[in-house]
Amino acid sequence: KGVINDMDPNKNKSIMVLPLFHGFGFGVCMHAMLSFGFEIVLMPKFDIHQFANLIANRKVTICTGVPTMFSKLLKLSNKDFSKLKSLENIFVGGEKLDERLKSEFNKRLNQIGSTAELVEGYGLTETVTVCCVNKKGESDITAVGQPLYGIKVKIIDDNYKTLNDGAIGEICIGGPTLMEGYLYDDNQNTFVTLCGEKFIKTGDVGYLDESGTLHFIERRKRIFKINGVTVFPSEIEKTIRSASEKIENCVVSFIKNKIVVFVQSRESNITNLKRIIVNFCQLNLIKYAVPLEKNIFIYETFPKNDVG
C-alpha cells in the first residue's frame, strides 16, 4: 500500500510473465497481487505481441518485469504499443534499469496517454524479494526507493561500521522477511548484527540519502580496482550506452587485469565506433575506467534467454 494509489480489487489486474520458480515472480507478481485481491493474468512465455494483446483485451493495470522485457517492447509498432494504454503501474526489478531505456519507454507511454511510468525497486530472494520501491516521478536513476513497511536498511563499511547518509558501502537489510539462512551453510558471513538487530549482507553497494531513499550503485562482486582506485562496471556501461545511438547494449568485465567491453551494435564501421567509445569515455570517466580500443568487442546480437 502507498506504492499503488488506487487499490480497487474490482479494477486492478496484473499480468504475470516472470517465472514462478523465482522469488520475484512468486513473491511480487503472484502473492503480493493475490493478497490485495487483484486478478492475475498468466502468460507462460513472453512474446511482445501476445503481451500487448493480453493487456489490451483484459484491461491490465499492473505490470512487473525485468528491464530487458521493456527493451523488447520498444520494438512494437505505434499501433501495437498503444495497446498498453490501460497500464497504470509498471514495476521494474531483477537488474539495474538503464537511464536511456527508462526515458524512451516513459516517453512512448506518455504519447499513448498512459498514466504509467517505469518505476524501479530493489530486493533479493533472501529477503522475499522487494524491499524498496520508487514512486512515480522519481527521476534520480540510482534511486530505488524508500524501505517498505517493516523493512530497515543500513549501509556498512568493511569493518561492519554503520555509515552516515551519503556514504557509499554495503547495503544491509533487516526486518521480518529475512530468510533463515542458506541450506548446508554456516551462514557466518551472511548476517550481521547492527544495533542489536539481525541484518543480511546483500553484497550490493549503495548509499542512503537524507530522505531515507536507497541508492543502488553496483553489485559488490562486479567492482574491481585498478592501481588501488575503485572502478564501477555499471558506470562504464552507462557511459558507453550514451556514446552513440548505434549502441544497443553493453557489458563490461574485468579479465586478466584488463577492462574488457562487449558492445551490441549493427554499426558496420567497427573501427570508428570503437574510437567513438574510447573518446567518449575519456571525456566522461576517470582515466582508470577508460577501456583500450583493442579490448572492445562488437557483436550484432547478444545471447539471451526467453525473457531477454
C-alpha positions in Angstrom: 0.0 0.0 0.0 1.2 3.5 -0.8 3.1 2.3 -3.8 -0.1 1.7 -5.8 -2.5 4.7 -5.2 -5.7 3.0 -6.4 -6.1 -0.3 -4.6 -9.5 -1.2 -6.1 -9.6 -5.0 -6.4 -12.6 -4.8 -8.8 -10.5 -2.9 -11.3 -6.9 -3.9 -10.9 -5.4 -6.7 -12.9 -1.8 -7.7 -13.0 -0.1 -9.6 -15.9 2.4 -12.2 -14.8 5.1 -13.4 -17.2 8.1 -13.8 -14.8 8.7 -17.5 -13.8 7.0 -18.9 -10.6 10.2 -20.7 -9.5 11.9 -17.3 -8.9 11.2 -15.1 -5.8 10.5 -12.1 -7.9 7.7 -13.8 -9.8 6.4 -15.9 -6.9 6.6 -13.2 -4.3 5.7 -10.0 -6.1 3.8 -11.0 -9.2 1.7 -13.6 -7.5 1.4 -13.4 -3.7 1.5 -9.6 -3.4 -1.2 -9.2 -6.0 -3.4 -12.0 -4.5 -3.1 -10.5 -1.1 -4.9 -7.4 -2.3 -7.5 -9.4 -4.3 -6.2 -8.4 -7.7 -6.8 -10.6 -10.7 -3.7 -12.2 -12.2 -3.4 -12.7 -16.0 -1.0 -15.5 -16.6 1.4 -15.5 -19.6 3.6 -18.7 -19.7 6.1 -17.4 -22.3 7.0 -13.8 -23.1 6.1 -12.6 -26.6 5.8 -8.9 -27.2 2.7 -9.1 -29.5 0.9 -11.6 -27.2 1.8 -9.4 -24.2 0.3 -6.3 -25.8 -2.8 -8.1 -26.9 -3.4 -9.6 -23.4 -3.0 -6.2 -21.8 -5.5 -4.6 -24.2 -8.0 -7.5 -24.1 -8.0 -7.9 -20.3 -7.6 -4.3 -19.5 -4.5 -5.0 -17.4 -3.5 -2.2 -15.0 -0.3 -3.5 -13.3 2.8 -5.0 -14.9 6.0 -6.2 -13.2 9.1 -7.2 -15.1 12.8 -7.0 -15.8 14.4 -4.3 -17.9 15.0 -6.5 -20.9 11.3 -7.1 -21.3 10.6 -3.4 -21.6 13.5 -3.0 -24.0 11.9 -5.6 -26.3 8.5 -3.9 -26.0 10.0 -0.8 -27.5 10.2 -2.7 -30.8 6.4 -2.7 -31.1 4.8 -0.5 -33.7 3.0 2.5 -32.5 -0.3 0.7 -33.2 0.6 -2.3 -31.0 2.3 -0.2 -28.3 -0.9 1.8 -27.9 -2.4 -1.5 -26.6 -0.5 -0.8 -23.3 -2.6 2.2 -22.6 -4.6 0.6 -19.7 -1.4 0.2 -17.7 -1.3 2.4 -14.6 1.6 0.9 -12.6 4.8 -0.7 -14.0 7.4 -2.0 -11.7 10.9 -2.9 -12.8 13.5 -5.1 -10.9 15.9 -8.0 -11.3 18.7 -5.8 -12.7 19.6 -2.2 -13.0 17.3 0.0 -15.1 19.2 1.8 -17.8 18.5 5.6 -17.9 18.0 5.6 -21.7 15.5 2.8 -21.6 13.6 4.4 -18.8 13.4 7.7 -20.7 12.4 6.1 -24.1 9.8 3.9 -22.6 8.2 6.6 -20.5 8.1 8.9 -23.5 6.2 6.3 -25.5 3.8 5.7 -22.6 3.1 9.4 -22.4 2.5 9.5 -26.2 -0.3 6.9 -26.0 -2.0 8.6 -23.0 -1.0 6.1 -20.3 -0.5 7.4 -16.8 2.1 4.7 -16.1 5.9 5.0 -16.0 8.7 2.6 -15.3 9.2 2.5 -11.5 12.3 0.8 -10.2 12.5 -1.2 -7.0 15.2 -3.2 -5.1 15.2 -6.5 -3.4 16.6 -10.0 -3.3 15.4 -13.6 -2.9 16.9 -13.8 0.5 14.5 -11.0 1.8 11.4 -12.4 0.0 12.4 -10.0 -2.9 11.2 -6.4 -2.9 12.5 -4.2 0.0 12.3 -0.7 -1.5 10.2 0.8 -4.3 10.3 4.1 -6.0 7.1 6.1 -6.6 6.0 7.8 -9.8 8.1 10.9 -10.5 11.4 9.6 -9.2 14.0 10.9 -11.7 17.2 10.0 -10.0 18.5 7.0 -11.9 20.3 5.5 -8.9 17.4 5.8 -6.6 15.4 2.6 -5.9 13.0 4.0 -3.3 12.4 4.1 0.4 12.1 0.9 2.5 8.7 -0.8 2.6 6.8 -1.1 5.9 8.8 -3.1 8.5 12.0 -3.1 6.4 15.2 -1.5 7.7 18.2 -0.5 5.5 21.7 0.2 6.8 24.9 0.9 5.0 28.2 -0.5 6.4 31.9 -0.4 5.7 34.3 -3.3 5.6 34.6 -3.2 9.4 30.8 -3.5 9.8 30.5 0.1 11.0 27.2 1.8 10.1 27.8 4.7 7.7 26.1 8.1 7.6 23.8 9.3 4.9 25.5 9.8 1.6 28.4 7.4 2.4 28.8 4.5 0.0 29.1 1.0 1.4 27.5 -2.4 1.5 23.7 -2.5 1.7 22.3 -4.5 4.6 18.6 -5.3 5.0 16.7 -6.1 8.2 13.1 -6.9 9.0 10.6 -9.8 9.3 11.1 -11.0 5.7 14.7 -12.3 6.1 15.4 -15.9 5.2 16.6 -18.2 8.0 19.8 -18.9 6.0 21.4 -20.9 3.2 20.9 -24.7 3.4 24.1 -26.6 4.4 25.9 -23.4 5.1 27.1 -22.0 8.5 26.0 -18.5 7.3 28.7 -16.8 9.3 29.3 -14.3 6.5 25.7 -13.9 5.6 24.2 -12.0 8.5 25.4 -9.1 10.7 24.1 -7.7 14.0 23.6 -3.9 13.9 22.1 -2.0 16.9 21.1 -5.4 18.4 19.1 -6.4 15.3 19.8 -9.0 12.6 20.6 -7.8 9.1 21.5 -9.7 5.9 24.6 -8.5 4.0 23.3 -8.2 0.4 26.7 -8.0 -1.4 25.4 -4.8 -3.1 26.9 -1.4 -2.8 24.9 1.8 -2.4 24.0 4.6 0.0 21.1 6.2 1.8 20.3 9.9 1.1 18.9 12.4 3.7 15.3 11.4 2.9 16.0 7.7 3.6 15.9 6.7 -0.1 18.2 3.9 -1.0 20.5 4.4 -4.0 21.9 1.3 -5.7 25.4 1.7 -7.2 26.7 -1.8 -8.1 26.9 -5.4 -7.1 30.0 -5.7 -4.9 31.4 -8.8 -6.8 31.4 -6.8 -10.0 33.5 -4.0 -8.6 37.2 -4.1 -9.3 40.3 -1.9 -8.5 43.0 -0.6 -10.8 46.1 0.9 -9.1 44.0 1.0 -5.9 41.2 3.0 -7.5 37.7 1.6 -7.3 36.0 1.2 -10.7 32.3 0.5 -11.2 31.5 -1.5 -14.3 27.9 -0.2 -14.4 29.2 3.4 -14.7 31.3 2.4 -17.7 28.4 0.6 -19.2 26.1 3.6 -18.7 28.7 5.9 -20.3 29.2 3.7 -23.3 25.5 3.3 -24.0 25.3 7.1 -24.2 28.3 7.3 -26.6 26.2 6.6 -29.7 22.6 5.9 -30.7 24.0 3.0 -32.7 24.9 1.2 -29.4 22.1 -1.1 -28.3 23.7 -2.7 -25.3 27.0 -3.0 -23.4 28.5 -5.4 -20.9 31.8 -4.7 -19.1 34.0 -7.3 -17.5 37.4 -7.3 -15.7 39.5 -10.1 -17.3 43.2 -10.6 -16.5 43.5 -7.2 -15.0 42.0 -5.5 -18.1 38.7 -3.8 -18.7 37.0 -5.8 -21.5 34.0 -4.3 -23.2 31.3 -6.2 -25.2 29.1 -3.9 -27.3 25.9 -4.8 -29.1 25.7 -2.8 -32.3 24.9 -3.3 -36.0 27.3 -0.5 -37.0 29.4 -1.6 -40.0 32.3 0.7 -39.3 33.6 -1.1 -36.2 36.9 0.8 -36.0 35.2 4.2 -36.0 32.7 3.0 -33.3 35.5 1.8 -31.1 37.2 5.2 -31.4 33.9 7.0 -30.5 33.6 4.8 -27.4 37.1 5.5 -26.2 36.9 9.2 -26.8 33.6 9.5 -25.1 34.9 7.5 -22.1 38.0 9.7 -21.9 35.7 12.8 -21.6 33.3 11.3 -19.0 35.2 8.8 -16.9 38.3 8.7 -14.7 41.3 7.5 -16.6 41.4 4.1 -14.8 37.9 3.4 -16.1 38.7 4.1 -19.8 39.0 0.8 -21.9 41.6 0.3 -24.5 40.4 0.2 -28.1 41.8 -3.3 -28.6 39.7 -4.6 -25.6 36.4 -3.5 -27.1 34.5 -6.2 -29.0 31.5 -5.5 -31.2 28.6 -8.0 -31.7 25.4 -7.7 -33.7 23.5 -9.6 -31.1 24.0 -10.9 -27.5 22.9 -14.4 -26.5 19.7 -14.1 -24.3 17.2 -16.3 -22.6 13.4 -16.5 -23.3 12.6 -13.3 -21.3 15.5 -11.4 -22.8 
